[in-house]
């Protein structure tokens, strides 16, 4: 993820901190400084760091169980709203997802229990529910935060663990795609209710509600993309009719094509058909602002565009594009000759078709293309 730094690696999983997390620490320091000076500011900052240490342990709970099922986790991203463990792939069985999902909250249950036991057990519910009160014992407040993390994460809405538990339970009776869509709708309903409550009590709930709503929508789209990938490959839906530029072309040639076509990306293709790079609309406009109208397209194009094969799955092509921070991927044959383009617009159109007609057979595209 952009704007993140790696703090370290634990058994193959990198722990990354998003730069906005530093802004959170600065804000916490300033808020506590206004209340009680430097001692309160440093105590508040240390408390937040300890909370996020519990969040990291929560994520490693997911990771430990995921590895039992052969699923690697490349990294954990620490954000101001919490932590996110990125799984290399989603579990293929509902029971696996159920165990992976509940492992994180169980870690927080254990942490809270250990803290309460260490304190001596004499902890009131009022103390546990006031983590922002500096007069309450530090460890009691930390135990209270872990209880909150359990309750919050078990809300039945994506991306919280409760949403994944709900999907896993539904998937034990229904197909995976249907279970995901139902769980996503329930999550969006929860988000809507959360937003209404936020209007009257806490505006922060409105921001969380928006995040939850969009996350549920993204999860449903991801499931649809997975379903499409099971029916067709990139070669069945890739863009095959597009204008290309030769390596000897100039930027003003690209401007003419930009105005004459509806393309946003222009492949640079050599005389033998090999793919050289991709010239994007943003790249053209940026170069024109610099007064480089007669520059070679080779000096403006993006050469690090990923290349994929015809038989690549649709969801895999999206993963490759995201990893390369690219809006498109070049589809090439075994001789590295360009045969098509796969871009975000095409993937978006597939998702819209899926939403419009869930029973549409995408594999019929193959038959139409091979029909004499």
N, C-alpha and C positions, 0 to 999 in steps of 0.2 A: 504494500500500500504506500502511496506517495505521502510525503510529509511525516514519515515515521523513522525512528532510529532503533537499532537493535541493541537491547540491553544485555543479552546473553543467549546461550543455547543450552537447553536441558534435554539430553537424550534425543537429539535430532530435531527438537522443536524450538524454533527461535522465538524469543519473547521480544516483541516490538512495542514501542511506546509512540503513539501519535503525538505530534507536537502540540495539539490542542490540550493534551493532558497537562502539559507544563503551564498553560494558561489557567487551568483549573487550580493547580497548586498555588500559583501567584494570587489568584482571586481569594482562595481560602486563607492564605497568609494575611492579605490585606484586611479581610473581613474580621478575622480574629484579632488583628493588631488594633483595629478601631475599638474593639470591645475591652481587651485587657492588656494591650501592649505587646512587646516582643515575646515574653514567656508564653502568653496565650496563643500568639501567632505560630510559634514553633510547635507547640503542643497540637494545635489544630492541623498543621501540615503533617506532622508525624502520624496523627490519627488517620488522615486520609490515605497516607502511604500504607499503613497497616491494613486498612479496608481493602485497598487494591491488591495487597499481598494475599488476602483471603479470596479475592476474585480470581487471582492467578491459580491458587490451589483448587478453586471451584472448576476452572477450565481444565486443569490437569486431571481432575476426576473424570471428566468426559474423555480426555485423551487416553487414560489408562484402560478404560473399558473398550474404547474404539480400537486400540491396538490388539486387544484380545481377539477381535474379529478381523484383524489384518488390515485395518484402516490407519494410514499414517496421517499425522497432523503437522504440516510444514511450519506453522507459526501461530502465535497468539498475539492479537492486537489489543493494546490497552487504550481505550477511548474514555472521554469524560463520563460517558453513560455506562461504562462497564468494560468487560473483556469479551473478545470473540475468538474462539478457537476455530481455525479454518481446516475442515476435514478434506483430505485428498479426494474422497468420494463419499457419497451418502450410503448408509447401510442398506442392504438389499432385502432384509427381512424385518417385519414389524417388531418382533421381540428384541432384535438387536438394537433398533432405534430406541425402544422403550428403556432398555438397560443403560444405553449411552446417555439418554436424556436425564434420567433420574440420578445418575452418578454424581453430577455436579452439585445439586441441592443436598445430597446426602453428605458430601464433604462439609458443607456449611453447617449441617446438623451436628456433625462430629466436632467441628471447631467450637460451636456455641456450647455444646455439652462439656467439652474440656475446659473452656474458660470459666463456666459456671462452677464446675467441680474445683478448679484451682482457687477461685474466690472463696469457696466454702459453701456454696449452695444457697446462701441467704440473699436471694436477689428477687426484688419485686417486679411485677409486670410494668409498673409506672416507670421504673428505672430503665428497663429494657427498651421501652418505646420512646425514650428521649435521648437519642444519641447526639443531638446537637447541644445538649446542656453540659457545659464544661465542669459543672459542680458535681456531676455524677462520676463515679469511679471509671477510669480509663478502660479497664478490662470489661466492666459491665456494659459500657457503651459499645465496645467492640463485639461482645456477645449479642447485643441487641441488633446490631447491623447484620450479623450473620442470620439471625432469625428473620429479619426483613428480607434478606436476599433469598431465603428459602421461599417465603410467601410470595414475593414479587415474581420470582422465576417460575413459579408453578401456576401463574395466570395462564389460562388456556388460549394463548395467542402467540403466533410467531412474532419475533424470533425467540421468545422465551422458551424455556425447557418445557413448560406446561403445554405449549402449542404442539411440540413434537411428541410429547406423551399422548396428547389427544389424538394426533394423527396415527400414532402407532396402534392405539386401541381400536380406532375406526378401521385401520388397514387389516386388522385381524378378521374382519367380516366383509369388507368391501375392497375393490381394486385400489391400488395405491393412488392413482390419479384422482379418483372420486373422493377418497379419504382426505387427500390434500386440499381439494377444493372446498369440502365441507368444513375442514378445520380452519382454512383461511377465512371463510365467511364468518365463522364463529369468532375468530380473532378480530376481524374488522368490526363486528358487532360490539365486542368488548372495548375496542379502541373508541368507537363512537360514544359508548356510555362513559368511558373515561374522560373524553373531551367535554361532555356535558357536565360532569362533576367538576372538572377543572374550571369551567366558567364561573362556578359559584364558590369554589373553595381555594383552589391552588392553580394558578396559570401554568405551572410547570407540568401539570398533568396533560395540558393541551399539547405541549411539545412531545411528550411521551406518546400520546394518543396518535399524533401524526406519524411518528416513527413506527409505531406498531402497525398502523393501517398500511403504510407503504411496504413494510416488511412482509406482511401477510399477502399482499398483492404480488410481491416479488417471488415469494415461495410458491404461489399458485402458478405463476408463469414458468418458474423453473420446472415444476412438475409437468406442465404442458409441453415444455421443450423436451423433457425426457421421454414423454410419450411419442412425440413426433420423431425423435431420434431412433426409436425402435422400429419405425416404419420406413424411413427414408434416410439417405446419406446426403452429404454435401453435393455430390455429383448430380443428384436428382433435382435440386432446387437452386443451384448456383446461377449467378448472372452470366449469361453467355454472349449477350449482344451489348457491346460497349466499344467506345472509341479508345484507341491506344495512341501513344506517342513514341516516336523513335528516339534513340539516345542523342541524336544530333539536333533535336528540336530545341527551340528557344521558348522562353516563358511567354512571349506574346502569342506563340502558336497555341499554348495551353489556354490562354485567355479566350481565344477564338472558340475553342472547343467548349470551354466552360459556359460561354454565352449561347452556343448553338445546341447544346445537349442538356439533359437533366442530370448528368453525372456529377458526383461530388468527388470521385476518385478517378484518376487516370493512370493506368499501368504504363510503365516504360518498358517496351519490349524490343529486344535486339533483332537483328536480321534473321537469325535462326529460330526466332520464337521464344527464346529464353527470357524469363522475367528478370528485370533489372531493379525495379523499385516502383514506388507508388507516389504520384504527385497528388496531393489533396487540395481541396478548395481553400482551406485555411492557409496551407503553405503558399499557394499562388497569391492570395491577398496579402499575406505578410511580406512576401518578396516584392510585390508591387509597391507597397508602402515604403520600402527601402530604395525604390527607384531602380530595380533590377529587371526591367521589362525585357531586356535583350540577353539576360543570363541563360546559361544552358540549363535545361530541365534536370540534368544530372546533379547540378549543384544545389537544387532546391528539393528534389524528391527525397522521400524516406526510403532508405535502403534496407532498414531492419524489419520490414514487413514480413510477418510469418507466412510460410508456405505450407499447404496441406494437400493431401491426396483426395481423389474423388470419393473414396470409400470412408472418409472421416465422418464420424457421427456429428449431427448438428450441434448437440450440446458441447461436444469436445471442441468443435471449431470456435464456439463462443468462449470457452475457457482459454484457448490458445490466444485469441484476440485480446482478451482482457489481460492475460499475463504479459503480452507484448505492448499493452497500452495502445492498441491499434484499432481503428474503426473498420478495418477490412483485412481479409486474408486472401492470398493468391492461391488458386487451385492449379496445381501443376501435374504433368504426367511424369512418367519415370525418367524422361530425358530433361526434366526441369522446364519444359515448354508450358507457357501459360494456356490453360484451357477454360478458365472461368474465374469469377470473383465471388467471394462470400463476404457480405457486409452486415452491419447491424440493422440496416433498413430491411433486408431480406428476412432476417430472423424475426424482426418485428411484424412483418407481414404474415409470416407463418403463424405467429402467436395470435394475430387477429383472426386468421382463418380458423384456427382451433377454437377460439372463443365464439365465433359465429356459428360453427357447425362442428360439435364435438365428435359426431359420427363420421366426419369426412375421412375418407380413406386416402391418406397421402401416398400410399404405395401405388395408387392408380396413376400417379404422375409418371412412374416408370413405364407403365404400359402405353401411355399416350406417346411417350418419347421414343419408344422402340417400335411403335406401330408403323408398318410400311406405308 
